[in-house]
Amino acid sequence: MSAMDKMKNKVEDLTGQGKEATGKATGDRELQAEGQADQASGNLKQAGEKVKDVFK
């Protein structure tokens, strides 16, 4: 996994955490759900990169 991919995936995860927290604090369920989706996406991409590394 390249360092840049790791960083992008981590940024997506952290952005999602921020959106989720903001959504909870303001009662905005849509923003909260968007944050959770961003986190899931970042984690899924990171898992895919790890699988690629295993087969290198």
PDB file of N, CA, C, O and CB in Angstrom:
ATOM      1  N   MET A   1       0.859  -1.163   0.000  1.00  0.00           N
ATOM      2  CA  MET A   1       0.000   0.000   0.000  1.00  0.00           C
ATOM      3  C   MET A   1       0.900   1.219   0.000  1.00  0.00           C
ATOM      4  O   MET A   1       1.807   1.356   0.822  1.00  0.00           O
ATOM      5  CB  MET A   1      -0.975   0.002   1.220  1.00  0.00           C
ATOM      6  N   SER A   2       0.627   2.082  -0.928  1.00  0.00           N
ATOM      7  CA  SER A   2       1.457   3.285  -0.990  1.00  0.00           C
ATOM      8  C   SER A   2       1.085   4.237   0.147  1.00  0.00           C
ATOM      9  O   SER A   2      -0.035   4.227   0.657  1.00  0.00           O
ATOM     10  CB  SER A   2       1.297   3.989  -2.361  1.00  0.00           C
ATOM     11  N   ALA A   3       2.040   5.037   0.514  1.00  0.00           N
ATOM     12  CA  ALA A   3       1.820   5.985   1.609  1.00  0.00           C
ATOM     13  C   ALA A   3       0.715   6.980   1.260  1.00  0.00           C
ATOM     14  O   ALA A   3      -0.061   7.387   2.125  1.00  0.00           O
ATOM     15  CB  ALA A   3       3.118   6.736   1.935  1.00  0.00           C
ATOM     16  N   MET A   4       0.651   7.364  -0.007  1.00  0.00           N
ATOM     17  CA  MET A   4      -0.370   8.332  -0.423  1.00  0.00           C
ATOM     18  C   MET A   4      -1.767   7.729  -0.301  1.00  0.00           C
ATOM     19  O   MET A   4      -2.699   8.405   0.136  1.00  0.00           O
ATOM     20  CB  MET A   4      -0.117   8.796  -1.873  1.00  0.00           C
ATOM     21  N   ASP A   5      -1.917   6.465  -0.683  1.00  0.00           N
ATOM     22  CA  ASP A   5      -3.219   5.810  -0.550  1.00  0.00           C
ATOM     23  C   ASP A   5      -3.619   5.692   0.914  1.00  0.00           C
ATOM     24  O   ASP A   5      -4.779   5.908   1.266  1.00  0.00           O
ATOM     25  CB  ASP A   5      -3.193   4.422  -1.202  1.00  0.00           C
ATOM     26  N   LYS A   6      -2.658   5.349   1.765  1.00  0.00           N
ATOM     27  CA  LYS A   6      -2.937   5.260   3.194  1.00  0.00           C
ATOM     28  C   LYS A   6      -3.436   6.591   3.727  1.00  0.00           C
ATOM     29  O   LYS A   6      -4.403   6.654   4.486  1.00  0.00           O
ATOM     30  CB  LYS A   6      -1.690   4.817   3.961  1.00  0.00           C
ATOM     31  N   MET A   7      -2.761   7.647   3.315  1.00  0.00           N
ATOM     32  CA  MET A   7      -3.122   8.974   3.785  1.00  0.00           C
ATOM     33  C   MET A   7      -4.528   9.368   3.299  1.00  0.00           C
ATOM     34  O   MET A   7      -5.330   9.894   4.071  1.00  0.00           O
ATOM     35  CB  MET A   7      -2.083  10.002   3.311  1.00  0.00           C
ATOM     36  N   LYS A   8      -4.813   9.115   2.040  1.00  0.00           N
ATOM     37  CA  LYS A   8      -6.132   9.459   1.492  1.00  0.00           C
ATOM     38  C   LYS A   8      -7.237   8.707   2.224  1.00  0.00           C
ATOM     39  O   LYS A   8      -8.271   9.283   2.564  1.00  0.00           O
ATOM     40  CB  LYS A   8      -6.190   9.146  -0.016  1.00  0.00           C
ATOM     41  N   ASN A   9      -7.012   7.419   2.464  1.00  0.00           N
ATOM     42  CA  ASN A   9      -8.020   6.621   3.160  1.00  0.00           C
ATOM     43  C   ASN A   9      -8.213   7.093   4.593  1.00  0.00           C
ATOM     44  O   ASN A   9      -9.338   7.124   5.092  1.00  0.00           O
ATOM     45  CB  ASN A   9      -7.630   5.150   3.147  1.00  0.00           C
ATOM     46  N   LYS A  10      -7.129   7.458   5.252  1.00  0.00           N
ATOM     47  CA  LYS A  10      -7.217   7.946   6.635  1.00  0.00           C
ATOM     48  C   LYS A  10      -7.934   9.298   6.680  1.00  0.00           C
ATOM     49  O   LYS A  10      -8.739   9.547   7.577  1.00  0.00           O
ATOM     50  CB  LYS A  10      -5.802   8.068   7.261  1.00  0.00           C
ATOM     51  N   VAL A  11      -7.640  10.164   5.715  1.00  0.00           N
ATOM     52  CA  VAL A  11      -8.314  11.469   5.658  1.00  0.00           C
ATOM     53  C   VAL A  11      -9.811  11.268   5.452  1.00  0.00           C
ATOM     54  O   VAL A  11     -10.623  11.954   6.073  1.00  0.00           O
ATOM     55  CB  VAL A  11      -7.724  12.350   4.520  1.00  0.00           C
ATOM     56  N   GLU A  12     -10.179  10.327   4.581  1.00  0.00           N
ATOM     57  CA  GLU A  12     -11.597  10.055   4.350  1.00  0.00           C
ATOM     58  C   GLU A  12     -12.259   9.556   5.634  1.00  0.00           C
ATOM     59  O   GLU A  12     -13.381   9.952   5.953  1.00  0.00           O
ATOM     60  CB  GLU A  12     -11.775   9.021   3.218  1.00  0.00           C
ATOM     61  N   ASP A  13     -11.564   8.689   6.369  1.00  0.00           N
ATOM     62  CA  ASP A  13     -12.080   8.176   7.631  1.00  0.00           C
ATOM     63  C   ASP A  13     -12.241   9.302   8.651  1.00  0.00           C
ATOM     64  O   ASP A  13     -13.276   9.399   9.309  1.00  0.00           O
ATOM     65  CB  ASP A  13     -11.152   7.087   8.184  1.00  0.00           C
ATOM     66  N   LEU A  14     -11.228  10.145   8.784  1.00  0.00           N
ATOM     67  CA  LEU A  14     -11.292  11.242   9.750  1.00  0.00           C
ATOM     68  C   LEU A  14     -12.360  12.263   9.374  1.00  0.00           C
ATOM     69  O   LEU A  14     -13.038  12.801  10.250  1.00  0.00           O
ATOM     70  CB  LEU A  14      -9.936  11.929   9.857  1.00  0.00           C
ATOM     71  N   THR A  15     -12.515  12.534   8.086  1.00  0.00           N
ATOM     72  CA  THR A  15     -13.567  13.440   7.624  1.00  0.00           C
ATOM     73  C   THR A  15     -14.932  12.876   7.994  1.00  0.00           C
ATOM     74  O   THR A  15     -15.821  13.597   8.446  1.00  0.00           O
ATOM     75  CB  THR A  15     -13.470  13.667   6.095  1.00  0.00           C
ATOM     76  N   GLY A  16     -15.075  11.582   7.794  1.00  0.00           N
ATOM     77  CA  GLY A  16     -16.329  10.917   8.158  1.00  0.00           C
ATOM     78  C   GLY A  16     -16.616  11.013   9.638  1.00  0.00           C
ATOM     79  O   GLY A  16     -17.759  11.230  10.039  1.00  0.00           O
ATOM     80  N   GLN A  17     -15.582  10.853  10.457  1.00  0.00           N
ATOM     81  CA  GLN A  17     -15.767  10.978  11.905  1.00  0.00           C
ATOM     82  C   GLN A  17     -16.214  12.387  12.282  1.00  0.00           C
ATOM     83  O   GLN A  17     -17.068  12.567  13.151  1.00  0.00           O
ATOM     84  CB  GLN A  17     -14.469  10.624  12.643  1.00  0.00           C
ATOM     85  N   GLY A  18     -15.633  13.374  11.624  1.00  0.00           N
ATOM     86  CA  GLY A  18     -16.023  14.760  11.879  1.00  0.00           C
ATOM     87  C   GLY A  18     -17.454  15.035  11.480  1.00  0.00           C
ATOM     88  O   GLY A  18     -18.197  15.685  12.215  1.00  0.00           O
ATOM     89  N   LYS A  19     -17.843  14.541  10.317  1.00  0.00           N
ATOM     90  CA  LYS A  19     -19.221  14.730   9.853  1.00  0.00           C
ATOM     91  C   LYS A  19     -20.207  14.039  10.791  1.00  0.00           C
ATOM     92  O   LYS A  19     -21.258  14.588  11.123  1.00  0.00           O
ATOM     93  CB  LYS A  19     -19.387  14.191   8.419  1.00  0.00           C
ATOM     94  N   GLU A  20     -19.848  12.815  11.215  1.00  0.00           N
ATOM     95  CA  GLU A  20     -20.738  12.082  12.106  1.00  0.00           C
ATOM     96  C   GLU A  20     -20.914  12.821  13.432  1.00  0.00           C
ATOM     97  O   GLU A  20     -22.029  12.940  13.938  1.00  0.00           O
ATOM     98  CB  GLU A  20     -20.199  10.670  12.353  1.00  0.00           C
ATOM     99  N   ALA A  21     -19.809  13.317  13.991  1.00  0.00           N
ATOM    100  CA  ALA A  21     -19.872  14.045  15.257  1.00  0.00           C
ATOM    101  C   ALA A  21     -20.674  15.333  15.114  1.00  0.00           C
ATOM    102  O   ALA A  21     -21.467  15.674  15.992  1.00  0.00           O
ATOM    103  CB  ALA A  21     -18.463  14.359  15.761  1.00  0.00           C
ATOM    104  N   THR A  22     -20.472  16.044  14.017  1.00  0.00           N
ATOM    105  CA  THR A  22     -21.219  17.279  13.782  1.00  0.00           C
ATOM    106  C   THR A  22     -22.703  16.970  13.621  1.00  0.00           C
ATOM    107  O   THR A  22     -23.554  17.684  14.151  1.00  0.00           O
ATOM    108  CB  THR A  22     -20.682  18.015  12.534  1.00  0.00           C
ATOM    109  N   GLY A  23     -23.007  15.908  12.889  1.00  0.00           N
ATOM    110  CA  GLY A  23     -24.396  15.508  12.712  1.00  0.00           C
ATOM    111  C   GLY A  23     -25.066  15.158  14.032  1.00  0.00           C
ATOM    112  O   GLY A  23     -26.220  15.519  14.262  1.00  0.00           O
ATOM    113  N   LYS A  24     -24.344  14.455  14.899  1.00  0.00           N
ATOM    114  CA  LYS A  24     -24.896  14.110  16.218  1.00  0.00           C
ATOM    115  C   LYS A  24     -25.135  15.364  17.045  1.00  0.00           C
ATOM    116  O   LYS A  24     -26.171  15.510  17.694  1.00  0.00           O
ATOM    117  CB  LYS A  24     -23.950  13.153  16.972  1.00  0.00           C
ATOM    118  N   ALA A  25     -24.160  16.267  17.012  1.00  0.00           N
ATOM    119  CA  ALA A  25     -24.250  17.475  17.831  1.00  0.00           C
ATOM    120  C   ALA A  25     -25.379  18.393  17.391  1.00  0.00           C
ATOM    121  O   ALA A  25     -26.003  19.055  18.220  1.00  0.00           O
ATOM    122  CB  ALA A  25     -22.944  18.227  17.788  1.00  0.00           C
ATOM    123  N   THR A  26     -25.643  18.434  16.095  1.00  0.00           N
ATOM    124  CA  THR A  26     -26.666  19.343  15.576  1.00  0.00           C
ATOM    125  C   THR A  26     -28.003  18.657  15.333  1.00  0.00           C
ATOM    126  O   THR A  26     -28.989  19.313  14.998  1.00  0.00           O
ATOM    127  CB  THR A  26     -26.189  19.970  14.294  1.00  0.00           C
ATOM    128  N   GLY A  27     -28.037  17.340  15.501  1.00  0.00           N
ATOM    129  CA  GLY A  27     -29.279  16.608  15.263  1.00  0.00           C
ATOM    130  C   GLY A  27     -29.550  16.382  13.792  1.00  0.00           C
ATOM    131  O   GLY A  27     -30.678  16.065  13.413  1.00  0.00           O
ATOM    132  N   ASP A  28     -28.537  16.540  12.955  1.00  0.00           N
ATOM    133  CA  ASP A  28     -28.673  16.358  11.510  1.00  0.00           C
ATOM    134  C   ASP A  28     -28.369  14.893  11.166  1.00  0.00           C
ATOM    135  O   ASP A  28     -27.212  14.505  11.002  1.00  0.00           O
ATOM    136  CB  ASP A  28     -27.718  17.329  10.726  1.00  0.00           C
ATOM    137  N   ARG A  29     -29.422  14.103  11.064  1.00  0.00           N
ATOM    138  CA  ARG A  29     -29.247  12.661  10.816  1.00  0.00           C
ATOM    139  C   ARG A  29     -28.640  12.385   9.438  1.00  0.00           C
ATOM    140  O   ARG A  29     -27.919  11.403   9.262  1.00  0.00           O
ATOM    141  CB  ARG A  29     -30.594  11.939  10.939  1.00  0.00           C
ATOM    142  N   GLU A  30     -28.928  13.235   8.482  1.00  0.00           N
ATOM    143  CA  GLU A  30     -28.382  13.050   7.135  1.00  0.00           C
ATOM    144  C   GLU A  30     -26.857  13.220   7.141  1.00  0.00           C
ATOM    145  O   GLU A  30     -26.138  12.420   6.543  1.00  0.00           O
ATOM    146  CB  GLU A  30     -29.028  14.050   6.148  1.00  0.00           C
ATOM    147  N   LEU A  31     -26.378  14.246   7.807  1.00  0.00           N
ATOM    148  CA  LEU A  31     -24.934  14.482   7.918  1.00  0.00           C
ATOM    149  C   LEU A  31     -24.268  13.357   8.712  1.00  0.00           C
ATOM    150  O   LEU A  31     -23.165  12.922   8.382  1.00  0.00           O
ATOM    151  CB  LEU A  31     -24.656  15.849   8.590  1.00  0.00           C
ATOM    152  N   GLN A  32     -24.936  12.902   9.739  1.00  0.00           N
ATOM    153  CA  GLN A  32     -24.414  11.807  10.546  1.00  0.00           C
ATOM    154  C   GLN A  32     -24.277  10.544   9.691  1.00  0.00           C
ATOM    155  O   GLN A  32     -23.258   9.857   9.759  1.00  0.00           O
ATOM    156  CB  GLN A  32     -25.331  11.543  11.763  1.00  0.00           C
ATOM    157  N   ALA A  33     -25.289  10.241   8.897  1.00  0.00           N
ATOM    158  CA  ALA A  33     -25.247   9.066   8.028  1.00  0.00           C
ATOM    159  C   ALA A  33     -24.165   9.208   6.954  1.00  0.00           C
ATOM    160  O   ALA A  33     -23.489   8.238   6.611  1.00  0.00           O
ATOM    161  CB  ALA A  33     -26.616   8.843   7.371  1.00  0.00           C
ATOM    162  N   GLU A  34     -24.011  10.414   6.433  1.00  0.00           N
ATOM    163  CA  GLU A  34     -22.970  10.663   5.434  1.00  0.00           C
ATOM    164  C   GLU A  34     -21.589  10.417   6.032  1.00  0.00           C
ATOM    165  O   GLU A  34     -20.711   9.860   5.373  1.00  0.00           O
ATOM    166  CB  GLU A  34     -23.069  12.106   4.893  1.00  0.00           C
ATOM    167  N   GLY A  35     -21.402  10.830   7.272  1.00  0.00           N
ATOM    168  CA  GLY A  35     -20.137  10.606   7.962  1.00  0.00           C
ATOM    169  C   GLY A  35     -19.857   9.127   8.159  1.00  0.00           C
ATOM    170  O   GLY A  35     -18.728   8.670   7.979  1.00  0.00           O
ATOM    171  N   GLN A  36     -20.879   8.391   8.525  1.00  0.00           N
ATOM    172  CA  GLN A  36     -20.716   6.949   8.697  1.00  0.00           C
ATOM    173  C   GLN A  36     -20.377   6.280   7.370  1.00  0.00           C
ATOM    174  O   GLN A  36     -19.563   5.358   7.326  1.00  0.00           O
ATOM    175  CB  GLN A  36     -21.990   6.331   9.291  1.00  0.00           C
ATOM    176  N   ALA A  37     -20.994   6.741   6.297  1.00  0.00           N
ATOM    177  CA  ALA A  37     -20.707   6.181   4.967  1.00  0.00           C
ATOM    178  C   ALA A  37     -19.271   6.494   4.550  1.00  0.00           C
ATOM    179  O   ALA A  37     -18.592   5.640   3.980  1.00  0.00           O
ATOM    180  CB  ALA A  37     -21.698   6.739   3.916  1.00  0.00           C
ATOM    181  N   ASP A  38     -18.809   7.703   4.829  1.00  0.00           N
ATOM    182  CA  ASP A  38     -17.425   8.066   4.507  1.00  0.00           C
ATOM    183  C   ASP A  38     -16.439   7.185   5.265  1.00  0.00           C
ATOM    184  O   ASP A  38     -15.432   6.745   4.709  1.00  0.00           O
ATOM    185  CB  ASP A  38     -17.168   9.546   4.833  1.00  0.00           C
ATOM    186  N   GLN A  39     -16.731   6.934   6.523  1.00  0.00           N
ATOM    187  CA  GLN A  39     -15.860   6.082   7.329  1.00  0.00           C
ATOM    188  C   GLN A  39     -15.828   4.662   6.766  1.00  0.00           C
ATOM    189  O   GLN A  39     -14.761   4.059   6.652  1.00  0.00           O
ATOM    190  CB  GLN A  39     -16.329   6.066   8.796  1.00  0.00           C
ATOM    191  N   ALA A  40     -16.979   4.139   6.422  1.00  0.00           N
ATOM    192  CA  ALA A  40     -17.049   2.780   5.879  1.00  0.00           C
ATOM    193  C   ALA A  40     -16.291   2.693   4.560  1.00  0.00           C
ATOM    194  O   ALA A  40     -15.594   1.712   4.302  1.00  0.00           O
ATOM    195  CB  ALA A  40     -18.515   2.349   5.681  1.00  0.00           C
ATOM    196  N   SER A  41     -16.428   3.704   3.739  1.00  0.00           N
ATOM    197  CA  SER A  41     -15.741   3.736   2.454  1.00  0.00           C
ATOM    198  C   SER A  41     -14.226   3.757   2.638  1.00  0.00           C
ATOM    199  O   SER A  41     -13.505   3.026   1.959  1.00  0.00           O
ATOM    200  CB  SER A  41     -16.187   4.950   1.645  1.00  0.00           C
ATOM    201  N   GLY A  42     -13.754   4.579   3.541  1.00  0.00           N
ATOM    202  CA  GLY A  42     -12.324   4.662   3.813  1.00  0.00           C
ATOM    203  C   GLY A  42     -11.776   3.350   4.337  1.00  0.00           C
ATOM    204  O   GLY A  42     -10.694   2.918   3.941  1.00  0.00           O
ATOM    205  N   ASN A  43     -12.526   2.714   5.229  1.00  0.00           N
ATOM    206  CA  ASN A  43     -12.089   1.431   5.780  1.00  0.00           C
ATOM    207  C   ASN A  43     -12.086   0.334   4.723  1.00  0.00           C
ATOM    208  O   ASN A  43     -11.190  -0.510   4.706  1.00  0.00           O
ATOM    209  CB  ASN A  43     -12.986   1.024   6.942  1.00  0.00           C
ATOM    210  N   LEU A  44     -13.070   0.343   3.852  1.00  0.00           N
ATOM    211  CA  LEU A  44     -13.145  -0.660   2.789  1.00  0.00           C
ATOM    212  C   LEU A  44     -11.985  -0.501   1.808  1.00  0.00           C
ATOM    213  O   LEU A  44     -11.389  -1.491   1.384  1.00  0.00           O
ATOM    214  CB  LEU A  44     -14.486  -0.555   2.044  1.00  0.00           C
ATOM    215  N   LYS A  45     -11.670   0.727   1.452  1.00  0.00           N
ATOM    216  CA  LYS A  45     -10.543   0.979   0.551  1.00  0.00           C
ATOM    217  C   LYS A  45      -9.231   0.534   1.185  1.00  0.00           C
ATOM    218  O   LYS A  45      -8.364  -0.033   0.519  1.00  0.00           O
ATOM    219  CB  LYS A  45     -10.472   2.470   0.181  1.00  0.00           C
ATOM    220  N   GLN A  46      -9.099   0.795   2.468  1.00  0.00           N
ATOM    221  CA  GLN A  46      -7.884   0.415   3.173  1.00  0.00           C
ATOM    222  C   GLN A  46      -7.752  -1.111   3.196  1.00  0.00           C
ATOM    223  O   GLN A  46      -6.652  -1.634   3.016  1.00  0.00           O
ATOM    224  CB  GLN A  46      -7.888   0.986   4.612  1.00  0.00           C
ATOM    225  N   ALA A  47      -8.833  -1.814   3.410  1.00  0.00           N
ATOM    226  CA  ALA A  47      -8.808  -3.278   3.408  1.00  0.00           C
ATOM    227  C   ALA A  47      -8.430  -3.800   2.027  1.00  0.00           C
ATOM    228  O   ALA A  47      -7.666  -4.759   1.914  1.00  0.00           O
ATOM    229  CB  ALA A  47     -10.175  -3.846   3.838  1.00  0.00           C
ATOM    230  N   GLY A  48      -8.958  -3.178   0.980  1.00  0.00           N
ATOM    231  CA  GLY A  48      -8.619  -3.579  -0.383  1.00  0.00           C
ATOM    232  C   GLY A  48      -7.141  -3.400  -0.681  1.00  0.00           C
ATOM    233  O   GLY A  48      -6.532  -4.239  -1.345  1.00  0.00           O
ATOM    234  N   GLU A  49      -6.569  -2.318  -0.197  1.00  0.00           N
ATOM    235  CA  GLU A  49      -5.140  -2.071  -0.400  1.00  0.00           C
ATOM    236  C   GLU A  49      -4.300  -3.115   0.331  1.00  0.00           C
ATOM    237  O   GLU A  49      -3.263  -3.545  -0.174  1.00  0.00           O
ATOM    238  CB  GLU A  49      -4.765  -0.659   0.078  1.00  0.00           C
ATOM    239  N   LYS A  50      -4.741  -3.517   1.508  1.00  0.00           N
ATOM    240  CA  LYS A  50      -4.020  -4.535   2.267  1.00  0.00           C
ATOM    241  C   LYS A  50      -4.046  -5.878   1.537  1.00  0.00           C
ATOM    242  O   LYS A  50      -3.052  -6.605   1.532  1.00  0.00           O
ATOM    243  CB  LYS A  50      -4.624  -4.682   3.673  1.00  0.00           C
ATOM    244  N   VAL A  51      -5.174  -6.203   0.926  1.00  0.00           N
ATOM    245  CA  VAL A  51      -5.265  -7.439   0.150  1.00  0.00           C
ATOM    246  C   VAL A  51      -4.310  -7.389  -1.037  1.00  0.00           C
ATOM    247  O   VAL A  51      -3.642  -8.377  -1.345  1.00  0.00           O
ATOM    248  CB  VAL A  51      -6.711  -7.673  -0.335  1.00  0.00           C
ATOM    249  N   LYS A  52      -4.247  -6.258  -1.692  1.00  0.00           N
ATOM    250  CA  LYS A  52      -3.311  -6.102  -2.820  1.00  0.00           C
ATOM    251  C   LYS A  52      -1.866  -6.326  -2.372  1.00  0.00           C
ATOM    252  O   LYS A  52      -1.077  -6.955  -3.077  1.00  0.00           O
ATOM    253  CB  LYS A  52      -3.453  -4.700  -3.449  1.00  0.00           C
ATOM    254  N   ASP A  53      -1.534  -5.803  -1.193  1.00  0.00           N
ATOM    255  CA  ASP A  53      -0.177  -5.949  -0.667  1.00  0.00           C
ATOM    256  C   ASP A  53       0.177  -7.406  -0.417  1.00  0.00           C
ATOM    257  O   ASP A  53       1.321  -7.815  -0.611  1.00  0.00           O
ATOM    258  CB  ASP A  53      -0.023  -5.155   0.618  1.00  0.00           C
ATOM    259  N   VAL A  54      -0.804  -8.186   0.013  1.00  0.00           N
ATOM    260  CA  VAL A  54      -0.555  -9.599   0.301  1.00  0.00           C
ATOM    261  C   VAL A  54      -0.153 -10.334  -0.969  1.00  0.00           C
ATOM    262  O   VAL A  54       0.679 -11.240  -0.919  1.00  0.00           O
ATOM    263  CB  VAL A  54      -1.800 -10.255   0.927  1.00  0.00           C
ATOM    264  N   PHE A  55      -0.722  -9.963  -2.095  1.00  0.00           N
ATOM    265  CA  PHE A  55      -0.468 -10.660  -3.349  1.00  0.00           C
ATOM    266  C   PHE A  55       0.664 -10.074  -4.165  1.00  0.00           C
ATOM    267  O   PHE A  55       0.877 -10.496  -5.302  1.00  0.00           O
ATOM    268  CB  PHE A  55      -1.697 -10.667  -4.166  1.00  0.00           C
ATOM    269  N   LYS A  56       1.389  -9.126  -3.628  1.00  0.00           N
ATOM    270  CA  LYS A  56       2.527  -8.548  -4.346  1.00  0.00           C
ATOM    271  C   LYS A  56       3.714  -9.464  -4.285  1.00  0.00           C
ATOM    272  O   LYS A  56       4.768  -9.145  -4.835  1.00  0.00           O
ATOM    273  CB  LYS A  56       2.895  -7.189  -3.779  1.00  0.00           C
TER     274      LYS A  56
END
